[in-house]
């Protein structure tokens, strides 16, 4: 029977709270490493199957796509575990392994029911990483996050049920948009992938997680959603435009956002948009590009969240208006943050240069000029807000006088390993290309591509410098920017309060006349049924016979029509 690295991590997580000191740290590091070894020893193909309620389940199915994403999740789990070694909370450390195990289980699922189980477990376990903040804000954010995850799960369950009812089975392969069940599954994935108008849970909750919790949240839930899209919906034209919209709109929010972890949350939606567009293009190049960029994003986005987590740990804030000058106190963290910024910005020799460009090439080959221009604009935008804004306002802007210690050693080790992976993918992209689901016939380091990318980055940096020097760049202000979460933060509460105030007034105003007219209507309606009324008096027998004959004839006539 085929074993699963997901089960190894999830069961192993139960042992973390039972240990202390060095044995606990050793277990946290050994579990992801053992999971990687187990994953790559498993043969390709479906594992053992079993029947449940008449359905044949395949808990583990290994192919190039599932192995790639599971490898990315295990690497992210190892990096996050190293980053979390200093924690004194064994529960939070165990949750990291449990959560990563659910993402791995979803990536290896061979049927939709198994996918649904891990889909829900991922949402539930990750909510506790938000609640671990132990504040009123984190509690409320965690509840909103859990509601979004449960809605996504219910939609997926309904979609699976409709597919089973239609006789389409539960095999987790290409789904497409062939019926209402497929549409519900796509909507469920859209919530976790932060589609436009469905994205507010991400920017609302990730910044409220703990220092380590935000790092753990960044690689798993949204990338599992990308995996489901790549598996079930490649070549779906709708996703091209959805992805293009996702790359563009977060830029404007990120530019005016003060909380740098929230800037990273918007940046995550931007990067997810590239992946969604790649899946929508489909074909070998589109799916390869989306898959490669998803794995690269697991690392460089974790690196950026790690850097901001270190800043939060030492200064108590990630507000751009309260930071600056930290390169003097935290030079190593600043340097590692800049590696993450260069990676997400697709600088040559860094990871996104070798992955995002595949998606751009796929769009170009389809001659989708408008989409290509939108993605080009989004590429400049991400360098503007994630590549420049994050390190600039945290480490190099106006010195706010913070004189703090460097990040703990384990944090710097995790960030260094992540930075080395980012550089490794950028310098030797074929190491990643060999793992992709389709053969790769793409060379990123061509003279035109390098020159065009450097020109784009140079122009974006000049624009940022000009805006800052002229004072036109939006200042970092202590404020809260409302997104589509304005619906449940403002509109729904105010509507409820207004309704609760209006109901008593309506009761006082309309209650007496309604009761008076209601009493009169009841009296008039029930008058024929009173004992003294005509209907209550005895009727002649011959009249009752005629009524029976009439009703029987009417029934027969209706039956014959």
C-alpha positions as CSV (number, residue, x, y, z in Angstrom):
1,X,0.0,0.0,0.0
2,X,1.3,3.4,-1.0
3,X,2.1,5.7,2.0
4,X,1.7,9.4,2.0
5,X,4.1,12.2,3.2
6,X,1.0,14.1,4.2
7,X,0.0,11.5,6.7
8,X,3.6,11.5,8.0
9,X,3.6,15.2,8.7
10,X,0.0,15.3,10.2
11,X,0.7,12.4,12.6
12,X,4.1,13.6,13.4
13,X,2.7,17.0,14.3
14,X,0.9,15.3,17.2
15,X,4.2,14.5,18.7
16,X,5.6,18.0,18.8
17,X,3.7,19.2,21.9
18,X,4.8,16.0,23.7
19,X,8.5,16.9,23.4
20,X,10.7,19.7,24.7
21,X,14.0,21.4,23.7
22,X,16.2,19.7,21.3
23,X,14.1,16.6,20.6
24,X,11.1,18.8,19.6
25,X,13.3,20.9,17.3
26,X,14.8,17.8,15.7
27,X,11.3,16.3,15.1
28,X,10.2,19.5,13.4
29,X,13.1,19.5,11.0
30,X,13.1,15.7,10.4
31,X,9.5,15.4,9.4
32,X,9.7,17.6,6.3
33,X,13.0,16.0,5.3
34,X,11.6,12.6,5.7
35,X,8.5,13.6,3.8
36,X,10.7,14.8,0.9
37,X,12.5,11.5,0.8
38,X,9.3,9.5,1.0
39,X,7.7,11.6,-1.8
40,X,10.6,11.0,-4.2
41,X,10.7,7.3,-3.4
42,X,7.1,6.8,-4.3
43,X,6.5,5.4,-7.8
44,X,4.4,7.3,-10.3
45,X,0.7,6.3,-10.7
46,X,-2.3,5.8,-8.4
47,X,-1.8,4.2,-5.0
48,X,-4.1,1.8,-3.2
49,X,-7.8,2.4,-3.6
50,X,-10.7,1.6,-1.4
51,X,-14.5,2.0,-1.6
52,X,-16.6,4.3,0.6
53,X,-20.3,4.6,0.2
54,X,-20.1,3.1,-3.3
55,X,-17.3,5.6,-4.4
56,X,-13.8,4.5,-5.2
57,X,-11.3,6.7,-3.4
58,X,-7.6,7.1,-4.4
59,X,-5.9,8.9,-1.5
60,X,-2.5,9.2,-3.2
61,X,-1.7,9.6,-6.9
62,X,1.8,10.5,-8.0
63,X,2.6,12.2,-11.3
64,X,4.8,15.1,-12.3
65,X,2.4,17.8,-11.4
66,X,1.5,16.5,-8.0
67,X,5.1,15.7,-7.1
68,X,6.2,19.2,-8.1
69,X,3.6,20.9,-5.8
70,X,4.1,18.5,-3.0
71,X,7.9,19.1,-3.2
72,X,7.3,22.9,-3.0
73,X,5.0,22.4,0.0
74,X,7.6,20.3,1.8
75,X,10.4,22.7,1.1
76,X,8.1,25.5,2.4
77,X,7.3,23.4,5.5
78,X,11.0,22.9,6.2
79,X,11.8,26.6,5.8
80,X,8.9,27.6,8.1
81,X,9.8,25.0,10.7
82,X,13.3,26.4,10.9
83,X,11.9,29.9,11.1
84,X,9.7,28.8,14.0
85,X,12.3,27.0,16.1
86,X,12.6,29.9,18.6
87,X,8.9,29.7,19.5
88,X,7.9,28.6,23.0
89,X,4.4,27.6,21.8
90,X,4.5,23.9,20.8
91,X,0.9,24.2,19.6
92,X,1.8,26.8,17.0
93,X,4.8,24.7,15.9
94,X,2.5,21.6,15.6
95,X,-0.1,23.6,13.6
96,X,2.6,24.5,11.0
97,X,3.3,20.8,10.3
98,X,-0.4,19.9,10.4
99,X,-1.3,22.7,8.0
100,X,1.5,21.9,5.6
101,X,0.5,18.2,5.7
102,X,-3.1,19.1,4.6
103,X,-1.7,21.0,1.6
104,X,0.5,18.1,0.6
105,X,-2.4,15.7,1.0
106,X,-4.5,17.9,-1.3
107,X,-1.8,17.9,-3.9
108,X,-1.5,14.1,-3.9
109,X,-5.2,13.4,-3.9
110,X,-6.4,11.2,-6.7
111,X,-10.1,11.8,-6.2
112,X,-12.3,14.8,-5.4
113,X,-13.6,13.4,-2.1
114,X,-10.0,13.1,-0.7
115,X,-9.3,16.6,-2.1
116,X,-12.4,18.0,-0.3
117,X,-11.2,16.4,3.0
118,X,-7.8,18.0,2.9
119,X,-9.3,21.2,1.5
120,X,-11.4,21.6,4.6
121,X,-8.6,20.5,7.0
122,X,-6.3,23.1,5.5
123,X,-8.9,25.9,6.2
124,X,-9.5,24.7,9.7
125,X,-5.9,24.2,10.8
126,X,-4.7,27.5,9.2
127,X,-7.4,29.5,11.1
128,X,-5.7,28.6,14.4
129,X,-2.5,30.2,13.1
130,X,-4.5,33.5,13.0
131,X,-6.1,33.0,16.4
132,X,-2.6,32.3,17.8
133,X,-2.2,36.1,17.8
134,X,-4.4,36.1,20.9
135,X,-5.9,39.6,20.3
136,X,-9.4,40.8,19.6
137,X,-8.4,41.7,16.0
138,X,-6.8,38.3,15.3
139,X,-9.9,36.5,16.8
140,X,-12.3,38.5,14.6
141,X,-10.0,38.1,11.5
142,X,-9.8,34.4,12.2
143,X,-13.5,34.0,12.3
144,X,-13.9,35.9,9.0
145,X,-11.2,33.7,7.5
146,X,-12.9,30.5,8.7
147,X,-16.2,31.6,7.3
148,X,-14.6,32.1,3.9
149,X,-12.9,28.7,4.0
150,X,-16.1,26.9,5.1
151,X,-18.1,28.6,2.3
152,X,-15.4,27.4,-0.2
153,X,-15.6,23.9,1.2
154,X,-19.4,23.8,1.0
155,X,-19.3,25.0,-2.6
156,X,-16.8,22.3,-3.5
157,X,-18.9,19.6,-1.8
158,X,-22.0,20.7,-3.6
159,X,-20.1,20.6,-6.9
160,X,-18.8,17.1,-6.2
161,X,-22.3,15.9,-5.4
162,X,-23.7,17.3,-8.6
163,X,-20.9,15.6,-10.6
164,X,-21.7,12.3,-8.9
165,X,-25.4,12.8,-9.5
166,X,-24.6,13.4,-13.2
167,X,-22.6,10.2,-13.4
168,X,-19.3,12.0,-14.0
169,X,-17.4,10.3,-11.2
170,X,-15.0,11.6,-8.6
171,X,-11.7,11.1,-10.3
172,X,-9.6,14.3,-9.9
173,X,-8.4,15.0,-13.4
174,X,-9.4,17.5,-16.0
175,X,-12.8,18.9,-15.0
176,X,-13.5,21.9,-17.3
177,X,-16.7,23.9,-17.2
178,X,-19.1,21.3,-18.5
179,X,-21.9,21.6,-15.9
180,X,-23.1,23.3,-12.8
181,X,-21.0,21.0,-10.6
182,X,-17.8,22.1,-12.3
183,X,-18.8,25.7,-12.0
184,X,-19.3,25.3,-8.2
185,X,-15.9,23.7,-7.8
186,X,-14.3,26.5,-9.8
187,X,-16.1,29.1,-7.6
188,X,-14.8,27.2,-4.5
189,X,-11.3,27.3,-5.8
190,X,-11.8,31.0,-6.7
191,X,-12.4,31.9,-3.1
192,X,-9.2,30.2,-1.9
193,X,-7.3,31.6,-4.9
194,X,-8.4,35.1,-4.1
195,X,-10.3,35.9,-7.3
196,X,-11.4,39.5,-7.7
197,X,-14.3,40.4,-5.3
198,X,-13.6,37.1,-3.4
199,X,-10.1,38.1,-2.2
200,X,-10.8,40.3,0.9
201,X,-10.3,37.4,3.3
202,X,-6.6,37.2,2.4
203,X,-5.7,40.9,2.9
204,X,-7.9,41.0,5.9
205,X,-6.5,38.0,7.8
206,X,-2.8,37.4,6.8
207,X,-1.5,40.6,8.5
208,X,-3.3,39.7,11.7
209,X,-1.5,36.3,12.1
210,X,1.5,35.9,14.4
211,X,5.0,36.6,13.2
212,X,5.4,32.9,12.2
213,X,1.8,32.4,11.4
214,X,1.9,34.8,8.4
215,X,4.9,33.0,7.0
216,X,3.1,29.7,7.3
217,X,0.0,31.0,5.7
218,X,1.7,32.4,2.6
219,X,2.8,29.2,0.7
220,X,0.0,26.7,1.2
221,X,-3.7,27.6,0.9
222,X,-3.5,29.8,-2.2
223,X,-0.9,27.5,-4.0
224,X,-3.1,24.5,-3.3
225,X,-5.9,26.4,-5.1
226,X,-3.5,27.1,-8.1
227,X,-2.7,23.4,-8.2
228,X,-6.4,22.5,-8.4
229,X,-6.8,25.0,-11.2
230,X,-3.8,23.5,-13.1
231,X,-5.1,20.0,-12.6
232,X,-8.8,20.6,-13.3
233,X,-9.2,23.7,-15.4
234,X,-6.2,24.2,-17.8
235,X,-7.1,26.1,-20.9
236,X,-10.3,27.7,-19.5
237,X,-10.4,31.0,-21.3
238,X,-12.3,32.7,-18.4
239,X,-9.2,32.3,-16.2
240,X,-7.1,34.4,-18.6
241,X,-9.1,37.5,-17.9
242,X,-9.6,36.7,-14.2
243,X,-5.9,36.3,-13.8
244,X,-5.2,39.6,-15.7
245,X,-7.5,41.4,-13.4
246,X,-5.9,39.9,-10.4
247,X,-2.5,41.1,-11.5
248,X,-3.6,44.7,-11.9
249,X,-6.0,45.8,-9.2
250,X,-3.9,45.0,-6.1
251,X,-1.2,47.4,-7.3
252,X,-3.3,50.4,-6.5
253,X,-4.2,49.2,-3.0
254,X,-0.6,48.2,-2.3
255,X,0.8,51.6,-3.2
256,X,-1.4,53.4,-0.6
257,X,-1.3,50.7,2.1
258,X,0.7,51.5,5.2
259,X,0.9,48.0,6.8
260,X,3.8,46.3,5.0
261,X,2.5,42.8,5.7
262,X,-0.8,43.9,4.0
263,X,1.3,45.2,1.1
264,X,2.7,41.6,0.8
265,X,-0.9,40.2,0.9
266,X,-1.9,42.4,-2.0
267,X,1.4,41.4,-3.7
268,X,0.4,37.8,-3.3
269,X,-2.9,38.3,-5.2
270,X,-0.8,40.0,-7.9
271,X,1.4,37.0,-8.3
272,X,-1.5,34.6,-8.1
273,X,-3.0,36.4,-11.1
274,X,0.0,35.5,-13.2
275,X,-0.5,31.8,-12.3
276,X,-4.2,31.9,-13.0
277,X,-3.6,33.5,-16.4
278,X,-1.0,30.9,-17.2
279,X,-3.5,28.1,-16.3
280,X,-6.1,29.9,-18.5
281,X,-3.7,29.9,-21.4
282,X,-3.2,26.1,-20.9
283,X,-0.9,24.0,-23.0
284,X,2.5,22.9,-22.0
285,X,4.0,26.4,-21.7
286,X,1.1,27.9,-19.8
287,X,0.7,25.1,-17.2
288,X,4.5,24.8,-16.9
289,X,4.8,28.6,-16.3
290,X,2.0,28.7,-13.7
291,X,3.4,25.6,-11.9
292,X,7.0,26.9,-11.9
293,X,5.9,30.4,-10.7
294,X,3.8,28.9,-7.9
295,X,6.8,26.9,-6.6
296,X,9.0,30.0,-6.9
297,X,6.4,32.1,-5.1
298,X,6.2,29.7,-2.2
299,X,9.8,30.5,-1.5
300,X,10.3,34.2,-2.3
301,X,7.0,35.3,-0.8
302,X,7.9,33.3,2.4
303,X,11.2,35.1,2.4
304,X,9.5,38.5,2.3
305,X,7.1,37.5,5.0
306,X,10.0,36.2,7.1
307,X,11.8,39.5,6.7
308,X,8.7,41.5,7.8
309,X,8.1,39.0,10.6
310,X,11.6,39.7,11.9
311,X,10.9,43.4,11.8
312,X,7.7,42.9,13.6
313,X,9.4,40.8,16.3
314,X,12.1,43.4,16.9
315,X,10.1,46.6,16.6
316,X,6.5,45.6,17.3
317,X,5.2,47.0,14.1
318,X,5.2,46.7,10.3
319,X,3.7,50.1,9.6
320,X,5.6,52.0,7.0
321,X,4.9,55.2,8.8
322,X,6.7,53.9,11.9
323,X,9.7,52.2,10.3
324,X,12.9,53.3,8.6
325,X,16.6,53.1,9.1
326,X,16.6,49.5,10.2
327,X,19.5,48.6,7.9
328,X,21.7,49.9,10.7
329,X,20.4,47.5,13.3
330,X,19.3,44.6,11.0
331,X,21.7,44.6,8.1
332,X,21.5,40.8,7.4
333,X,17.7,40.9,7.4
334,X,17.7,43.9,5.1
335,X,20.1,42.1,2.6
336,X,18.0,39.0,2.7
337,X,14.8,41.0,2.2
338,X,16.3,42.6,-0.9
339,X,17.0,39.1,-2.3
340,X,13.3,38.4,-1.9
341,X,12.4,41.8,-3.4
342,X,14.7,41.1,-6.4
343,X,13.1,37.6,-6.8
344,X,9.5,38.8,-6.9
345,X,10.5,41.6,-9.2
346,X,12.0,39.1,-11.7
347,X,15.5,40.5,-11.8
348,X,17.8,38.4,-13.9
349,X,19.6,35.7,-11.9
350,X,16.6,35.6,-9.5
351,X,13.7,33.1,-9.5
352,X,10.8,35.0,-11.0
353,X,12.8,35.9,-14.0
354,X,12.9,32.3,-15.0
355,X,9.3,31.5,-14.1
356,X,7.1,34.5,-14.7
357,X,8.6,35.0,-18.1
358,X,7.2,31.6,-19.1
359,X,3.7,32.9,-18.5
360,X,4.4,36.1,-20.4
361,X,5.8,34.0,-23.3
362,X,2.7,31.8,-23.3
363,X,0.4,34.8,-23.5
364,X,2.5,36.3,-26.3
365,X,2.3,33.1,-28.3
366,X,-1.5,33.3,-28.1
367,X,-1.3,36.9,-29.5
368,X,-3.4,38.3,-26.6
369,X,-2.0,41.8,-26.8
370,X,-4.3,43.4,-24.2
371,X,-3.6,40.7,-21.6
372,X,0.1,40.8,-22.3
373,X,0.2,44.6,-21.8
374,X,-1.8,44.2,-18.5
375,X,0.7,41.6,-17.3
376,X,3.6,43.9,-18.3
377,X,2.1,46.8,-16.4
378,X,1.6,44.4,-13.4
379,X,5.2,43.4,-13.6
380,X,6.3,47.0,-13.3
381,X,3.8,47.5,-10.5
382,X,5.0,44.6,-8.4
383,X,8.6,45.9,-8.5
384,X,7.2,49.3,-7.5
385,X,5.3,48.1,-4.4
386,X,7.0,44.8,-3.4
387,X,10.4,45.2,-4.9
388,X,11.1,48.8,-3.8
389,X,8.4,49.9,-1.2
390,X,8.9,46.9,1.2
391,X,12.7,47.2,1.7
392,X,12.7,51.0,1.3
393,X,10.2,51.9,3.9
394,X,11.2,49.2,6.3
395,X,15.0,49.6,6.2
396,X,16.1,52.7,4.2
397,X,13.5,55.5,4.6
398,X,13.5,58.2,7.2
399,X,15.3,56.8,10.3
400,X,12.7,56.4,13.1
401,X,15.3,55.7,15.7
402,X,14.8,52.0,16.1
403,X,18.0,50.4,17.5
404,X,17.2,46.7,17.9
405,X,19.0,43.4,17.8
406,X,19.2,41.3,14.6
407,X,16.7,38.6,14.0
408,X,17.2,35.4,15.9
409,X,19.7,32.9,14.4
410,X,17.1,30.4,13.3
411,X,15.1,33.1,11.5
412,X,18.2,34.2,9.6
413,X,19.1,30.6,8.7
414,X,15.6,30.1,7.3
415,X,15.8,33.4,5.3
416,X,19.3,32.5,4.0
417,X,18.1,29.1,2.8
418,X,15.1,30.7,1.1
419,X,17.4,33.3,-0.5
420,X,19.7,30.6,-1.8
421,X,16.8,28.8,-3.4
422,X,15.7,32.0,-5.0
423,X,19.1,32.6,-6.5
424,X,19.5,28.9,-7.4
425,X,16.3,28.9,-9.5
426,X,17.3,32.2,-11.2
427,X,20.9,31.0,-12.0
428,X,20.1,27.4,-12.9
429,X,16.4,27.4,-13.9
430,X,16.8,23.9,-15.6
431,X,16.9,22.4,-12.1
432,X,13.3,23.5,-11.7
433,X,12.3,23.0,-15.3
434,X,13.2,19.3,-15.1
435,X,10.5,18.9,-12.5
436,X,7.7,20.5,-14.5
437,X,4.7,18.4,-15.7
438,X,5.5,18.9,-19.5
439,X,8.8,18.9,-21.4
440,X,10.3,22.4,-21.4
441,X,11.3,24.0,-24.6
442,X,12.0,27.5,-23.3
443,X,15.2,29.5,-22.7
444,X,14.8,32.5,-20.3
445,X,18.3,34.0,-20.8
446,X,18.1,35.5,-24.2
447,X,19.6,38.9,-25.0
448,X,16.2,40.5,-25.9
449,X,14.5,39.1,-22.7
450,X,17.3,40.3,-20.4
451,X,17.5,43.7,-22.0
452,X,13.7,44.2,-22.0
453,X,13.4,43.2,-18.4
454,X,16.2,45.4,-17.2
455,X,14.6,48.3,-19.1
456,X,11.3,47.7,-17.4
457,X,12.9,47.6,-14.0
458,X,14.9,50.7,-14.6
459,X,11.9,52.7,-15.7
460,X,9.9,51.5,-12.7
461,X,12.7,52.5,-10.3
462,X,13.0,55.9,-12.0
463,X,9.3,56.4,-11.6
464,X,9.4,55.5,-7.9
465,X,12.4,57.8,-7.3
466,X,10.7,60.7,-9.2
467,X,7.5,60.3,-7.2
468,X,9.3,60.2,-3.9
469,X,11.6,63.2,-4.7
470,X,8.7,65.3,-5.9
471,X,6.5,64.4,-3.0
472,X,3.8,62.9,-5.3
473,X,4.2,59.4,-3.9
474,X,1.3,58.6,-1.5
475,X,2.7,59.1,2.1
476,X,2.7,56.3,4.6
477,X,-0.2,57.3,6.8
478,X,-1.7,55.6,9.8
479,X,-4.9,54.5,8.2
480,X,-7.0,51.5,7.3
481,X,-7.9,51.0,3.6
482,X,-11.2,49.3,3.0
483,X,-11.4,46.8,0.1
484,X,-14.4,44.7,-0.7
485,X,-14.4,43.8,3.0
486,X,-16.3,47.1,3.3
487,X,-19.3,44.9,2.8
488,X,-19.0,43.0,6.0
489,X,-17.0,45.6,7.9
490,X,-19.3,48.6,7.2
491,X,-22.4,47.9,5.1
492,X,-23.7,44.8,6.8
493,X,-23.2,46.1,10.4
494,X,-24.7,49.5,9.6
495,X,-27.6,47.8,7.8
496,X,-28.2,45.6,10.8
497,X,-28.1,48.4,13.3
498,X,-30.4,50.5,11.1
499,X,-32.8,47.6,10.9
500,X,-32.7,46.9,14.6
501,X,-33.6,50.6,15.3
502,X,-36.3,50.7,12.6
503,X,-38.2,47.6,13.8
504,X,-39.2,48.9,17.2
505,X,-40.4,52.2,15.6
506,X,-42.4,50.3,13.0
507,X,-43.9,48.2,15.7
508,X,-45.0,51.2,17.7
509,X,-46.3,53.0,14.5
510,X,-47.9,50.2,12.6
511,X,-48.7,47.7,15.3
512,X,-52.0,49.1,16.6
513,X,-53.7,49.7,13.2
514,X,-52.4,46.3,12.0
515,X,-53.8,44.6,15.0
516,X,-57.2,46.4,14.6
517,X,-57.5,45.6,10.9
518,X,-56.3,42.1,11.4
519,X,-58.9,41.5,14.1
520,X,-61.6,42.8,11.7
521,X,-60.4,40.6,8.9
522,X,-60.3,37.5,11.2
523,X,-63.8,38.2,12.3
524,X,-65.1,38.6,8.8
525,X,-63.3,35.5,7.6
526,X,-64.5,33.2,10.4
527,X,-68.1,34.5,10.6
528,X,-69.5,31.9,8.1
529,X,-68.0,29.1,10.3
530,X,-69.6,30.2,13.6
531,X,-72.4,28.0,15.1
532,X,-75.1,30.4,14.2
533,X,-73.9,30.8,10.6
534,X,-75.6,29.2,7.7
535,X,-72.7,26.8,7.0
536,X,-73.1,25.3,10.5
537,X,-76.8,24.5,10.2
538,X,-78.0,21.0,9.1
539,X,-78.3,20.6,5.3
540,X,-81.0,18.5,3.6
541,X,-79.9,15.0,2.5
542,X,-80.8,15.4,-1.1
543,X,-78.7,18.6,-1.3
544,X,-75.6,16.7,0.1
545,X,-76.2,14.0,-2.5
546,X,-76.2,16.5,-5.3
547,X,-73.0,18.1,-4.0
548,X,-71.3,14.6,-3.8
549,X,-72.3,13.8,-7.4
550,X,-71.1,17.2,-8.6
551,X,-67.6,16.9,-7.0
552,X,-67.2,13.3,-8.2
553,X,-68.0,14.3,-11.7
554,X,-65.6,17.2,-11.6
555,X,-62.8,14.9,-10.4
556,X,-63.5,12.3,-13.2
557,X,-63.6,15.1,-15.8
558,X,-60.2,16.5,-14.6
559,X,-58.7,12.9,-14.7
560,X,-59.8,12.4,-18.3
561,X,-58.5,15.7,-19.6
